[in-house]
């Protein structure tokens, strides 16, 4: 099994180990993440089934697809993590409720034969406009810190990227100042200035928990016509920005 693929039953222990948190804290954090995804994909986009390339039912001892066809739903994952941090005596917290297409009925299956792809889950979270945890983006959660390079080892290309980000941020500050101090007279200019003000306000007052600051910054730069790296992973690597809620914790 590759570093990218992990069993659902191993997700909470590895998450807890990566963040030096308790299993209860880890299961709660993952429960909240799935709830956010539920709100975006199920409630807003009306998607019913969790994509099978992200979570799927495999086999005992292997991540190959089960010979039977299964469908996983948000509620099954939500209940699974909820049972881990808030267990009930009559509920087996090692099972996940899903729908077996082959048997035409709901089934509780062991979490150890449910698998997920970290890369696919990370992209899914990003596409929802949510900032994914470092643990999800890491190809090897236990060794994620080893992938960070020291400043002294940066190559010329990396220093150029940092310079571009810094210059872009300074240009954004200038555009925000212009939007407030130099009201445009034409309709196009007024709309542009209003967009810039809205973007700046969202960065200072995130509209929701797990706000994706990097995507918001890219959108901000595009509307302000400022040259800044437009790759989410590049900004994440060099900026390490935190949400307002994380800073106050």
HUKAZI-V309544 format. One record per residue. SS is DSSP state (a for helix, b for strand, c for the rest). PSI is psi in radians with two decimals (none if undefined). D_LAST is the distance of its C-alpha to the last C-alpha in Angstrom with 2 decimals. Layout:
# HUKAZI-V309544
[[SS,PSI,D_LAST] [SS,PSI,D_LAST]]
This chain:
# HUKAZI-V309544
[[c,2.31,36.32] [c,2.91,34.49] [c,-0.42,30.99] [c,-0.53,30.06] [b,2.36,31.17] [b,2.57,29.39] [b,2.56,30.28] [a,-0.63,28.10] [a,-0.35,28.37] [a,-0.13,26.92] [a,-0.85,23.88] [a,-0.84,21.63] [a,-0.73,22.82] [a,-0.65,22.38] [a,-0.79,18.91] [a,-0.71,17.96] [a,-0.70,19.86] [a,-0.71,18.36] [a,0.08,14.69] [c,0.81,15.89] [c,2.94,14.74] [c,2.75,17.07] [a,-0.63,19.48] [a,-0.75,18.26] [a,-0.71,14.64] [a,-0.78,16.32] [a,-0.61,18.78] [a,-0.76,16.32] [a,-0.73,14.44] [a,-0.61,17.96] [a,-0.75,19.16] [a,-0.66,16.66] [a,-0.78,17.76] [a,-0.62,21.38] [a,-0.71,20.92] [a,-0.71,19.77] [a,-0.67,22.81] [a,-0.78,24.98] [a,-0.69,24.16] [a,-0.90,25.03] [a,-0.70,28.01] [a,-0.91,29.55] [a,-0.87,28.94] [a,-0.77,29.18] [c,-0.09,31.44] [c,0.64,33.30] [c,2.24,33.22] [c,-0.74,34.20] [b,2.46,34.14] [c,2.23,31.49] [c,2.33,33.16] [c,-0.22,35.09] [c,-0.13,34.38] [c,-0.96,30.67] [b,2.34,31.12] [b,2.78,34.62] [b,2.16,36.68] [c,-2.37,38.35] [b,2.90,40.47] [c,2.08,40.25] [c,0.04,39.81] [b,2.64,39.50] [c,0.10,37.54] [c,2.55,40.73] [c,2.47,40.89] [c,2.63,42.39] [c,-0.41,46.02] [c,2.64,45.08] [c,2.22,43.23] [b,2.70,39.90] [b,2.25,37.47] [c,2.42,33.79] [b,2.78,32.07] [a,-0.75,28.48] [a,-0.61,29.03] [a,-0.75,30.13] [a,-0.70,26.94] [a,-0.82,24.75] [a,-0.63,26.80] [a,-0.90,26.74] [a,-0.59,22.97] [a,-0.71,22.87] [a,-0.42,25.62] [a,-0.69,23.79] [a,-0.24,20.76] [c,1.20,22.91] [c,2.60,26.42] [c,2.48,29.61] [c,-0.61,32.72] [c,0.01,34.98] [c,2.29,32.87] [c,1.93,33.08] [c,0.08,29.59] [c,0.11,31.27] [b,2.66,32.93] [b,2.26,32.15] [b,2.26,34.17] [b,-3.10,35.86] [b,2.18,39.20] [b,1.90,42.11] [c,-0.68,44.31] [c,-0.62,47.09] [c,0.01,47.36] [c,0.84,46.51] [b,2.84,44.04] [b,2.56,40.52] [b,2.56,39.73] [b,2.07,37.13] [b,2.70,36.89] [b,2.40,35.17] [a,-0.35,31.80] [a,-0.24,33.32] [a,0.19,35.66] [b,2.25,33.12] [b,2.81,32.02] [b,2.73,29.73] [b,2.14,29.59] [a,-0.77,26.31] [a,-0.79,27.71] [a,-0.67,28.90] [a,-0.73,25.70] [a,-0.76,23.69] [a,-0.68,26.19] [a,-0.74,26.13] [a,-0.78,22.38] [a,-0.75,22.85] [a,-0.37,25.87] [c,-0.04,23.87] [c,0.41,21.77] [b,2.45,18.62] [c,2.04,16.79] [c,2.63,17.69] [c,2.64,15.77] [a,-0.59,17.28] [a,-0.68,18.88] [a,-0.71,20.94] [a,-0.37,22.20] [c,2.32,23.13] [c,-0.35,26.79] [c,1.65,26.29] [a,-0.58,22.86] [a,-0.31,23.80] [a,0.36,24.88] [a,-0.62,22.56] [a,-0.47,21.56] [a,-0.28,25.28] [a,-0.24,25.64] [c,2.26,23.71] [c,2.58,26.40] [c,2.69,26.44] [a,-0.59,27.07] [a,-0.29,30.46] [a,0.03,31.55] [c,2.41,30.95] [c,2.94,34.17] [a,-0.66,35.64] [a,-0.66,34.69] [a,-0.70,31.00] [a,-0.61,31.15] [a,-0.67,32.90] [a,-0.75,30.12] [a,-0.77,27.54] [a,-0.70,29.99] [a,-0.70,30.40] [a,-0.80,26.70] [a,-0.78,26.43] [a,-0.67,29.65] [a,-0.72,28.60] [a,-0.69,25.38] [a,-0.74,27.57] [a,-0.63,30.07] [a,-0.71,27.50] [a,-0.73,26.57] [a,-0.69,30.34] [a,-0.64,30.82] [a,-0.73,28.22] [a,-0.75,30.03] [a,-0.70,33.36] [a,-0.54,32.28] [a,-0.61,31.57] [a,-0.38,34.35] [c,1.27,37.12] [c,2.16,37.61] [c,2.75,39.89] [c,-0.38,43.20] [c,2.83,43.72] [a,-0.77,42.22] [a,-0.78,40.76] [a,-0.69,39.07] [a,-0.72,37.58] [a,-0.70,36.13] [a,-0.80,34.70] [a,-0.68,33.13] [a,-0.70,31.60] [a,-0.74,30.05] [a,-0.74,28.56] [a,-0.72,27.04] [a,-0.77,25.57] [a,-0.80,24.05] [a,-0.69,22.49] [a,-0.67,21.12] [a,-0.61,19.55] [a,-0.65,17.75] [a,-0.52,16.37] [c,1.40,15.74] [c,2.38,15.26] [c,-0.27,17.49] [c,2.88,15.62] [c,2.63,12.79] [c,0.53,13.48] [b,2.30,15.33] [c,1.60,17.59] [a,-0.59,17.33] [a,-0.80,20.17] [a,-0.67,22.63] [a,-0.67,21.90] [a,-0.68,22.61] [a,-0.78,25.81] [a,-0.69,26.99] [a,-0.85,26.32] [a,-0.66,28.44] [a,-0.78,31.18] [a,-0.52,31.63] [a,-0.07,31.58] [c,0.80,34.01] [c,2.39,32.04] [c,1.98,32.60] [c,2.60,29.45] [c,2.30,29.06] [c,0.31,28.86] [c,2.14,27.88] [a,-0.77,24.42] [a,-0.57,24.36] [a,-0.82,25.52] [a,-0.72,22.75] [a,-0.70,20.15] [a,-0.74,21.93] [a,-0.43,22.11] [a,-0.68,19.15] [c,0.76,16.22] [c,2.68,14.42] [c,2.65,10.89] [c,2.82,10.18] [a,-0.69,8.88] [a,-0.65,6.37] [a,-0.64,5.20] [a,-0.55,5.56] [a,-0.14,3.79] [c,none,0.00]]
